[in-house]
């Protein structure tokens, strides 16, 4: 049963990280577009009102992507709580670095007997 929970946790972690990476990539590309639009307007000597509606839409898209990213990070932290609730305690499911505020350690986890599972290296941190 523990192996099934660990396997499920690994799949969730992998999918979560792919989603986080995807939104970061989307934000990078939207930000690049947001920089290109006014640069192109300036480089072509167009009036400030040219393309303003499009620039506003792109700015709103970047803000919306930021909201999606916040929701994903909220889900990430919620999954950390769920991880403990299902008896997996504190584990690293990868190599990412978290800020100190995100480290929710539970020294009294109920799965300390499964040291071979806890010591297994994974691709990214949850």
Secondary structure as UniProt FT lines:
FT   HELIX           2..43
FT   TURN            44..45
FT   TURN            48..51
FT   HELIX           52..85
FT   TURN            86..87
FT   HELIX           100..102
FT   TURN            107..108
FT   TURN            110..113
FT   HELIX           115..118
//
